[in-house]
């Protein structure tokens, strides 16, 4: 891999230990994946935030890195934090403070694009958080590989990423055509479609035809489910997403998705309300439109929920919901908006028996934690919930 | 027997091999306090990697696994060197920040636990001492 004179000096340790280690990570990854050089990035999104995930091992590393003077050199935002007991929250705060000391904007969300960090078409970025990666690549047309926590942090510090994978035009072409013959209309239809494709395809670049998602949120949800049940980092939707033109060549294999495929996913997550003691909306974090829709659904329902409702959202969206009065309505019906946090990365074992959700990604994780799961559209959940 | 691979992290080490023929997850798969493998799917579950030369086909699981490797090092429970079939982000990053010599491109199926090896990561070489040598 070609390195500039300055990059060589960083690698040799001339700019200190933190930059040297960060550069070593990028150079090693570049060599492993066959990059020709490093390219500048516009922003980073760093995972490895919840104390449940990074634990003492992560805190130890971040502490040493901060002491060595690690500072980010591009605009960098953070993944969601965890929520837990007092001891957990103290550790969680310690993690956030370490990231803050590196100059990272401590907005802890999986939807940075709904607030602090919105890339533009063609921008090279180094993002972790699989749902944000697939959104940035597919819906915005920015370019990022599926980074992990440490590699996105290394990129944030150096301000560069190795030029391989989805940074290269040729790797952004479709590898399979998906002919969607099933009727896919609602939020949960898209969640189920994404879940099915992730499981079926692995790390392909699917090109979907036969579907016209009505809302941006449907694309967000579909991508998140794909990236959770599989490892898809980019998809195209014919006539809808910014890079669909020229994304397909001849000789691509075509798979079809039929009504039965979507139904099978929904049936897999259809546990009874008897086993459900929490409703979760906002995985990935809810948009303001989703929050507003919930407030309206609750008003139509007309009586408070017996099963508590949690909406997870970025602090940016929560602030808007507060200002516009939606939070107050939601709280009146036994709902809460939780800012900058995520149940999937929280130590929630034993807190609940089962969750009802409209998220394919949450359904996937909560089932793997051993919870009952009911997957349905918010409209049905709020109408039917005890 | 001398096997030729590629340097991921430079350095030299000598010691006893512990070999897994399955991909290894460090987060939730290796206890950073003891260096004992806890990964339920691992064929070296219950064994200690501390102070050994650890060989396995590739890493898997969460990228936080890199920090687990770092914690192993800080706790004095890290392997002396890492040999993999195919390097990927998690283990490579972990080895870099922990300064553990690492080589990839080695056919791990040729290696057996308990055998003494010499790793020269700078040259990407693994020298396997025949048993009894």
Interface residues (C-beta under 8 A of the other chain):
Chain A: X21 X24 X25 X28 X29 X31 X32 X47 X48 X53 X54 X55 X56 X57 X58 X60 X61 X128 X147 X148 X149 X150 X151 X154
Chain B: X6 X8 X9 X27 X32 X62 X63 X64 X66 X67 X68 X70 X71 X74 X87 X88 X89 X90 X92 X93 X94 X96 X97 X104
